[in-house]
Amino acid sequence: MSAFEASLYAKEVGATLVIPIHMDNPAFPPNFDFIREMFEKYDVDYEILENDESIEIE
């Protein structure tokens, strides 16, 4: 799923927070600027975590 598709899907299902995953494949490096642009364009809250980083969701 592309960042564009993910942002539209998140908006459609009413996601309150999106955390992109499976983005550490060196064969397909992510374009974080584009990902941020799409989520912000469609007003989707997101958090991009570093490898091995975690957050607590309440």
C-alpha positions in Angstrom: 0.0 0.0 0.0 1.4 3.4 -1.0 1.5 6.4 1.3 -1.3 7.9 -0.8 -3.5 4.8 -0.4 -2.7 4.5 3.3 -3.7 8.1 3.9 -7.0 7.7 2.0 -7.8 4.4 3.8 -7.0 5.9 7.2 -9.2 8.8 6.5 -12.0 6.6 5.2 -12.0 4.3 8.3 -11.6 7.1 10.8 -8.2 6.1 12.1 -7.2 8.2 15.1 -3.5 7.4 14.7 -1.5 5.8 11.9 1.8 4.1 12.5 3.5 3.0 9.3 5.2 -0.4 9.6 7.3 -2.7 7.4 9.3 0.2 6.1 12.8 -1.1 6.6 13.3 -3.0 3.4 16.5 -1.7 1.8 15.3 -2.8 -1.6 12.3 -0.4 -1.3 13.5 2.5 0.8 10.6 4.7 2.0 10.3 8.3 1.1 9.4 9.8 4.4 8.8 13.3 3.0 6.2 11.9 0.7 4.6 9.8 3.5 4.4 12.9 5.7 3.0 15.0 2.8 0.2 12.5 2.1 -0.8 12.1 5.8 -0.8 15.8 6.3 -2.6 16.6 3.1 -5.5 14.3 4.1 -5.4 15.4 7.7 -4.4 12.0 9.2 -2.6 11.9 12.5 0.5 9.7 12.3 3.7 8.8 14.1 6.7 7.5 12.3 8.9 5.4 14.6 12.5 4.5 14.3 13.5 0.9 14.2 13.2 -0.7 17.6 11.3 2.4 18.9 8.0 1.9 20.7 5.2 4.1 22.0 2.4 3.4 24.5 -1.1 3.8 23.1 -3.9 4.3 25.6 
